[in-house]
Amino acid sequence: MATPQGWIKLHRQITENEFYFSERFTRAQAWIDLLLLAAHKERTVFIRGVEVNLKPGELCYSQLSLAKRWRWNRKTVMAFLKFLAKREMVLIRTDKRFSHLTTVIAVRNWAEYQGNGQLSGQQNGQRKDNRTDTNKNGENVENVEKEEGYSPEPTPSGPGLKTKSHTDSEAVVEAAKDKWNDFAQQIKLVTVMKITDRRRRGVLARLKEKEFNLDAIFAEIRRSPFLQGKNQRGWKVDFDWIFLHTGNYLKVLEGKYKNQGGSENGTTGRSIGSTSSQYARATFHHDEAARKRLRDLEATLAERDRERSERA
């Protein structure tokens, strides 16, 4: 069968079609997607405050973003980009300013895909020049591995957030932060401004536990008025309570807080809003000073329980 000749026009809005993201991409779909994502003219984008100038035929996407878009894992994306680079279909642009943040991919012979290139000696000459760039120190292939310090060493991960390596941890922790902030804004919880070393360790520790499922945790929090602040002290669940303290998320998944049956400090013996609280029973029998002392005492005891649970 003869190879079809000529051109067709394919509008970028095809990505909005219901079929486009309905299933995992094939390699052919991923290649077409790169063509659709490429800039048709010079433009400037900012990645975490870093200015990236794109030429026609270039796109700026992290391997993690492409993995989510194509429903692949990041290792597969990296292998695919290396394959395209070896076939001289793309060129991975090297720039120390943003190589740890994203990947700039240049589609080779971009003009030909737009119908305004020449399929003759110009094509061969361009490919010869590109081949020279590709072979120089192997940069075109090696740079695929530089983004976010990728390493093929696997580590455990949790549903909803995946990490393929120790050196990929920064991206995963940032993804956890962004995922939490998106959810917190929806139901008016406290968002996270900065990832500290302690928070980083907490996120990575939770992801190693096979029971940890952030989407399921969010669903349970939505079903619990108590965790959303409808308790006597107005306490709300937060990022640290979920990620930093071993076992707290399990209590959420097990439904402990569905009917306001737990303590905001994750302990089992003292709940400020429960009927066992001395402070709650003191309302009609003590003056304000006595009630304040009881409230402070119970808060101190609850904090000690939390610290004891954390050490355990």
FIMAR-346080 format. One record per residue (C-alpha): x, y, z. Coordinates in pm, 1 decimal. Layout:
N
> X,Y,Z
...
This chain:
312
> 0.0,0.0,0.0
> 138.5,337.3,-103.3
> 227.6,587.8,166.4
> -29.3,871.7,178.5
> 104.9,1201.1,48.2
> 17.5,1563.1,122.1
> -87.5,1752.7,433.0
> -379.6,1772.1,673.0
> -455.7,2050.6,919.7
> -482.4,1936.6,1280.2
> -604.7,2201.8,1525.2
> -453.3,2200.9,1873.3
> -802.7,2193.6,2020.7
> -814.2,1825.5,1933.2
> -673.8,1774.9,2283.8
> -1012.9,1886.6,2418.6
> -1187.5,1597.4,2244.9
> -1333.7,1343.5,2488.2
> -1128.7,1062.7,2329.4
> -789.5,1234.4,2350.5
> -708.2,1158.2,2715.1
> -948.8,867.9,2756.2
> -674.8,603.1,2774.1
> -301.8,548.8,2810.3
> -103.4,694.1,2520.5
> 77.9,484.1,2264.2
> 420.2,598.8,2143.7
> 260.1,733.9,1826.7
> 11.2,938.5,2030.6
> 290.6,1068.2,2252.4
> 487.7,1180.8,1945.1
> 184.8,1359.4,1800.2
> 123.7,1517.6,2139.2
> 475.3,1661.6,2138.5
> 404.9,1817.5,1799.0
> 82.1,1969.6,1932.1
> 254.8,2106.3,2241.4
> 541.3,2266.6,2049.6
> 538.2,2644.9,2017.8
> 442.1,2771.0,1671.9
> 630.6,3097.2,1729.0
> 883.0,3238.8,1974.2
> 744.8,3272.2,2325.8
> 862.4,3304.6,2685.4
> 744.3,3097.4,2981.8
> 840.1,3110.9,3348.7
> 910.4,2796.8,3552.0
> 924.1,2880.4,3923.7
> 1047.5,3226.2,3838.3
> 1306.8,3109.7,3584.8
> 1264.4,3258.5,3237.5
> 1266.9,3004.1,2954.0
> 1268.6,3132.5,2595.0
> 1116.8,2893.0,2342.3
> 1176.7,2896.5,1969.1
> 931.9,2761.6,1709.6
> 913.8,2383.6,1745.5
> 1019.8,2380.9,2112.1
> 816.2,2283.3,2415.6
> 884.5,2310.7,2786.5
> 745.7,2021.5,2991.9
> 892.5,1826.1,3282.8
> 914.0,1449.9,3248.2
> 677.5,1422.0,3546.1
> 416.9,1636.2,3367.6
> 445.0,1429.0,3050.2
> 413.0,1110.3,3255.0
> 84.7,1232.5,3404.6
> -38.0,1354.1,3067.0
> 36.1,1027.0,2886.6
> -43.4,795.9,3179.6
> 308.1,658.9,3176.4
> 564.2,632.3,3452.1
> 857.8,870.0,3445.3
> 1106.6,599.3,3354.1
> 906.4,522.8,3038.8
> 896.6,892.4,2944.2
> 1272.9,919.2,2986.1
> 1330.1,609.9,2771.0
> 1096.4,745.0,2500.7
> 1273.7,1081.1,2487.0
> 1610.7,907.1,2464.0
> 1471.1,697.0,2179.2
> 1351.2,1008.6,1992.1
> 1687.5,1176.3,2047.4
> 1878.7,879.6,1908.0
> 1649.2,875.0,1605.2
> 1722.2,1247.1,1558.1
> 1354.0,1332.7,1591.2
> 1406.2,1568.7,1886.7
> 1688.5,1759.5,2050.4
> 1698.6,1801.0,2427.4
> 1816.0,2153.5,2503.2
> 2083.5,2193.2,2771.4
> 2069.8,2489.0,3009.0
> 2192.6,2475.4,3369.2
> 1943.1,2743.2,3473.1
> 1641.7,2514.5,3442.8
> 1764.6,2160.7,3370.3
> 1664.7,2059.4,3725.3
> 1314.2,2202.5,3681.1
> 1197.3,2102.2,3336.4
> 1291.5,1962.1,2997.2
> 1306.7,2178.1,2685.4
> 1242.5,1957.8,2382.7
> 1307.7,2085.2,2029.6
> 1135.7,1904.0,1743.6
> 1386.6,1859.7,1462.7
> 1291.6,1976.2,1114.7
> 996.4,2164.6,1262.0
> 937.7,2362.7,941.5
> 870.9,2041.7,749.4
> 588.0,1948.5,985.8
> 434.4,2290.7,918.8
> 437.4,2242.4,542.1
> 684.2,2522.2,468.9
> 1007.3,2323.9,459.3
> 1183.8,2173.2,157.5
> 1205.2,1795.9,127.7
> 1538.4,1798.2,-52.4
> 1899.0,1884.4,16.7
> 1796.0,2126.4,290.1
> 1655.2,1837.4,491.7
> 1972.7,1631.7,456.4
> 2191.5,1925.7,547.2
> 1982.8,2005.5,853.2
> 1996.8,1644.9,967.8
> 2372.7,1642.7,922.9
> 2407.7,1951.0,1143.1
> 2175.3,1804.4,1402.2
> 2368.3,1478.1,1404.9
> 2683.6,1672.2,1486.4
> 2507.0,1844.1,1778.2
> 2370.2,1514.8,1900.6
> 2700.9,1331.4,1909.8
> 2888.6,1608.2,2085.4
> 2963.1,1461.6,2429.2
> 2636.6,1268.3,2404.6
> 2452.0,1570.6,2546.1
> 2132.0,1516.2,2354.8
> 2071.1,1179.8,2521.9
> 2238.9,1239.5,2855.0
> 2047.1,1556.9,2929.3
> 1725.1,1358.1,2941.7
> 1856.7,1208.3,3264.1
> 1954.2,1540.6,3422.0
> 1608.6,1675.9,3491.7
> 1535.9,1665.5,3864.3
> 1834.7,1434.9,3917.8
> 1670.5,1123.6,3781.8
> 1812.2,789.9,3895.4
> 1666.1,447.9,3807.9
> 1700.9,320.0,4166.0
> 1342.7,235.0,4277.2
> 1187.4,313.8,4613.8
> 840.4,239.7,4757.7
> 558.3,481.0,4680.2
> 202.6,552.9,4782.2
> -118.9,563.7,4573.3
> -179.9,905.3,4424.7
> 187.9,1005.0,4451.6
> 459.9,802.1,4284.2
> 837.3,824.0,4308.5
> 1083.6,614.0,4112.8
> 1404.1,714.8,4287.9
> 1560.5,871.4,4593.9
> 1684.7,1164.9,4389.1
> 1334.8,1222.0,4253.6
> 1211.3,1291.6,4606.9
> 1204.8,1670.7,4571.9
> 952.5,1655.4,4288.7
> 738.0,1406.1,4478.6
> 737.8,1614.2,4796.4
> 641.7,1923.5,4597.5
> 363.6,1723.0,4432.2
> 235.3,1623.2,4777.2
> 240.2,1986.4,4885.4
> 53.5,2101.8,4572.8
> -199.2,1820.1,4604.3
> -265.2,1908.7,4967.9
> -296.6,2282.4,4895.0
> -546.6,2221.9,4614.6
> -756.9,2006.8,4846.1
> -719.2,2240.8,5145.9
> -840.8,2539.4,4947.7
> -1153.5,2350.0,4845.6
> -1269.9,2286.6,5204.7
> -1096.1,2579.4,5378.4
> -813.1,2398.2,5552.9
> -467.5,2543.4,5620.4
> -237.2,2537.3,5316.9
> 138.5,2475.7,5322.2
> 379.2,2758.0,5240.3
> 715.5,2583.4,5274.9
> 850.9,2229.3,5277.5
> 1086.6,2193.5,5572.0
> 1329.8,1906.5,5619.3
> 1093.3,1751.2,5872.6
> 801.5,1770.7,5633.8
> 1013.9,1623.4,5355.2
> 1104.7,1326.4,5573.5
> 743.5,1282.7,5675.7
> 613.4,1276.0,5317.5
> 873.8,1023.5,5205.4
> 807.6,806.2,5511.1
> 432.7,797.4,5444.4
> 484.9,711.0,5078.2
> 677.1,401.1,5181.3
> 366.4,268.3,5358.1
> 147.2,67.4,5122.5
> -172.1,168.0,5307.5
> -112.6,537.0,5243.1
> -360.0,661.1,4982.1
> -392.9,1037.8,4971.2
> -704.3,1038.4,4753.7
> -882.6,803.5,4996.2
> -768.0,1018.5,5290.5
> -910.4,1329.0,5124.8
> -1241.2,1150.0,5068.6
> -1264.2,1058.8,5439.1
> -1177.7,1412.5,5546.8
> -1460.4,1543.2,5328.8
> -1697.5,1308.5,5513.0
> -1583.6,1422.6,5856.8
> -1716.1,1757.1,5990.4
> -1491.5,1705.8,6295.7
> -1171.6,1708.9,6087.5
> -1295.3,2021.1,5909.0
> -1321.9,2222.3,6231.0
> -1669.7,2142.3,6358.8
> -1553.7,2061.8,6712.1
> -1543.6,2251.3,7039.1
> -1198.7,2399.9,6984.3
> -1236.6,2459.7,6613.0
> -934.8,2236.2,6541.9
> -882.3,2131.8,6178.4
> -672.3,1857.7,6026.0
> -358.5,1986.2,5857.7
> -67.1,1872.6,5642.2
> 164.0,1797.8,5935.2
> -97.0,1593.4,6121.3
> -138.1,1367.4,5817.6
> 222.2,1335.8,5702.3
> 438.0,1380.1,6011.9
> 268.9,1155.9,6266.5
> 271.4,780.3,6219.1
> -73.6,625.5,6224.0
> -289.0,937.9,6205.6
> -389.5,880.0,5844.7
> -485.2,520.4,5930.6
> -735.1,648.6,6187.1
> -885.2,867.8,5915.4
> -907.2,578.6,5668.2
> -1061.1,355.5,5936.1
> -1341.3,609.2,5983.5
> -1258.7,709.1,6341.0
> -1358.6,1071.7,6283.3
> -1677.4,1023.8,6085.4
> -1899.5,1082.6,6389.4
> -1669.4,1314.9,6587.6
> -1544.1,1018.9,6788.8
> -1171.4,1106.4,6796.8
> -931.3,1362.2,6934.8
> -777.3,1638.0,6730.5
> -437.9,1532.4,6859.4
> -471.0,1179.2,6729.6
> -486.5,1027.2,7082.3
> -748.5,789.7,7213.7
> -788.4,883.3,7579.2
> -862.2,1256.9,7579.8
> -1082.8,1450.3,7343.3
> -1153.8,1810.6,7433.9
> -1495.8,1792.9,7276.3
> -1600.0,1451.8,7412.7
> -1822.9,1375.3,7712.5
> -1517.9,1239.7,7901.5
> -1356.0,1585.3,7903.8
> -1344.2,1746.7,8248.0
> -1349.3,2084.8,8079.6
> -1678.1,2001.2,7907.2
> -1837.0,1895.0,8237.9
> -1706.6,2199.7,8422.5
> -1920.2,2452.1,8236.7
> -2184.4,2502.0,8505.9
> -1981.8,2419.6,8817.6
> -1659.3,2623.1,8793.9
> -1567.3,2983.5,8740.1
> -1387.9,3095.6,8423.0
> -1042.0,3074.3,8581.2
> -1098.6,2711.2,8683.8
> -1231.4,2621.5,8342.1
> -925.5,2781.8,8180.3
> -692.1,2577.7,8401.8
> -874.8,2257.6,8307.4
> -865.1,2346.2,7938.8
> -490.6,2419.9,7952.1
> -422.4,2101.3,8147.1
> -607.5,1884.5,7898.8
> -432.8,2052.8,7607.9
> -96.5,1982.2,7775.3
> -186.5,1617.9,7835.2
> -304.0,1578.8,7478.1
> 22.3,1727.0,7349.4
> 219.5,1482.8,7563.5
> 14.7,1195.7,7423.0
> 88.9,1318.4,7073.3
> 462.7,1338.0,7142.5
> 460.2,993.2,7302.4
> 278.8,852.8,6999.9
> 527.2,1021.3,6766.1
> 826.9,873.9,6953.1
> 666.4,528.8,6938.8
